[in-house]
Amino acid sequence: QVELVESGGGLVTAGGSLRLSCSASGQTFNDYDVGWFRQAPGKKREFVAFISKSSITSNYVDSVKGRFTISRDNAKNTVYLQMNSLKPEDTAVYSCAAKLFGTTLYSNWGQGTQVTVSS
């Protein structure tokens, strides 16, 4: 198991940028794929971005393509989500989650960090 802690959220005006971090502790982090998810008030949680354990594969929900970039530094046990050109509709609690490579279910979740984008 790994424990995940997100940081980097905050309040930003539309068009601004934030970088979220997901720091892991526990078992070997580079055995885990990592995803970022978000949940806005009154809405279901949605997938945002994914990165495989060795950074070979990444993908994004269509609404953030070209604006968000996911990356990881396994030496620092950290995954990042660089968010540029933020829009008010990006406002949500962002959470990272990890799953062992080759499995389908995310077994470890962080507590989330709030991102608020004002217009």
C-alpha positions, 0 to 999 in steps of 0.5 A: 500500500502507498499513502498519498497526499495532495498539495498545491491547490488554491484560488486562481483567476481564469487563465491562471496556472496551478501545479498540483503534487501527489506525494507518496509514501509506503511501498515502492511507488514506481510499481504504481500507475497514478491517476488524477480525478476531480469532483465538483460540487453536486457532480460525480467524480471524474477522471482527469489524467493518468500516467503509467508507472514508468511515464510511458503512457499518459492520457487525459479527459478531453476537456483538459487536453492541451491545458493540463500535463501529468508527470512524475518523478519516481525518485521523489515519489511524486506525481504532478499535474500542471494546470494551465489556462484554468477555467471556472469549470475546472473548479473542484476537489482534485484527488490522486489515486494509485493502482498497482501496475497491471491492475484495474482498480485504484486502491489508494486515494489521497484526501484531495486538494481544492482548486477554485478558479474565479471568472 
